[in-house]
Every structure is written in structure tokens, then in C-alpha cells.
């Protein structure tokens, strides 16, 4: 119909304008990055990571719009009915129903991820290695952050199923995650050669308790932090992990002298303590001891929102 055709043209025009804006910003970041790189020595270092950045994904669309799939597809094709919804979904070759348990970022979620990317560049803490949970919102967050920093061509995203959140949150069974081929075809710079610690099928092969979930994520974080990576940073490689709110809490409990677990009660409403796009940064000393670096990356703050973690909760002490 004429109305549908006009809507398509409007969507196309807005997408082109938005992409032009993002592309312009990304190109500026690339110029800044090249300037920074040209003024610093480019000696290659191979070592275990000396800094780990753990980040929560951006705002998810189903958090604001629970019935978004049904309402946005009433005309037969996806159409955003709120300006905070993406005008165009990632061009993944999969049914719309697969977005039900593997949701996407809102527009604000995209912007927040880009702001974190800008912070990575400005604070000279660009990652050499990036891991994400297989959740699409995590892959999007990592991708938008790297693109905003003008660094997306330098780092391939490693999809690690062992970083996925507690599977008991999905009583309907395993979400239909996008495959590596689908993500690559949709312009996500994923590492198709990466061999994950755990496959998605293995993750869903048996029930998992809260204790087993915490153990899985903490072991994965510590394991990938010990891998030898290549970097031009004279201090050593920087690792970034994009996961879920609970990933950050488990990271705080892992990168310390004595590991602290997270209980079922503590993981309830965990997103209140680790907001969207919150980051936690840990540095390794010459004595191989991990410490939290509070000021490595500034938070994002505007009216009624901050991405700053709740430090009182994060650094709670408990006798194990």
C-alpha cells in the first residue's frame, strides 16, 4: 500500500541519515586513533592480560516494551512504534520469533554503548581482545562500543557461550542465538575461528544451579584473563568482556585475593546494582595480584540515571 511504501522510504531515509552520522563520528575517532598510535611506540608485547574490563550490555528493548514483537509486527513487517526502538533490526537471516529470547538494544542502549566506546578511546584503554556472551544484545554492545572508538576493524569479537547468564532464567529452553555466519553476514566483526571454552549445546546439556552458574562464569573470566595475547600497549594486553549484570558481580568476586561467590538472593534484581553499560575494571600488578581500578573509565550520568555500579553492594564482604 501507499502508506506502507511511504513508511519504508521514511525508514530508509532515517537509516541513511543515522548511518551517515555514526559513520562521520566513527571516522573522526579513527583519525584520533591514528594520531594517538603514530605518537606512541608500536612495539609488540605478548603476555597475559594486565587489565580486564567487564561491561554490562546496553538497554534491552524488551525491558521497556515487553510485547514489542507482537505490536511492532501487526502490519506483517517490523515497524518501530516508539522512537527508542530500533528503526531497523539487525539484518540476521532468522525468524522474528527468535528475537523473543534473544532481544536487541534500544536506541538509547546503542548510544550508551557508543559513549563507553568513546571513553575507551579518550582514556587510552582500548581493548586488544573482546569476548562477549552469545546474547545478541551483548554482541551489539561490544560492536557499537568498538565502532564508536574507531577500533572495530582492529579487534574481532570472540563469542563465548560460557559467559551467558544463568540458564534457569529461560524456562522455555535454549534461546535461538544468531550463528557466527549470521552475525558476520550482518556486519558484526566476529572471530569465526575462535574455539569457545564451552559450546551452546554443552551449556544446555544439563540443569545448572546458581552455585554452578557462578563457578562457570568466574572460571571462564579467570581462564581468559590468563591467555597470552598480543598488544602494542607497552604495559600489556587489555581484555574486554561484555556480558550481563551478574557477570559484573561475579567478576568483582573473582578478581580478588579470595574468590567471593554470589548467592541466589544477591542475584535477584542484580540489574539495580549494575546498570546498563556499567563497567568494572581490574588491573594486574607486577606481583600478579588483581585490584579494582575505580577511575579507569568514568560512568555515564544524566537525569535519573547513572551507569556507575553500586560499590557498597559490589564490594560487600561475606564469610564463605
Secondary structure, DSSP 8 states (H G I E B T S, - for coil): -HHHHHHHHHHHHHHHHHHHHHHHHHHHHHHHHHHHHHTS----EEEE-SEEEEEE---BHHHH-TTHHHHHTTTSS---SSTTS-SS----SS-GGGGSSS--B-HHHHHHHHHHHHHHHHTT---SEEEE-SSHHHHHHHHHHHHHTT-TTT--EEE-GGGS--GGG-TT-------HHHHHHTT--B-TT---SS-HHHHTSS---HHHHHHHHHHHHHHHHTSEEEES-TT--EEEEEE-HHHHHHHHHHSSSS-----HHHHTTGGGTS-TT-EEEEEE-TTS-EEE-TTSS---EETTEE----HHHHT-----
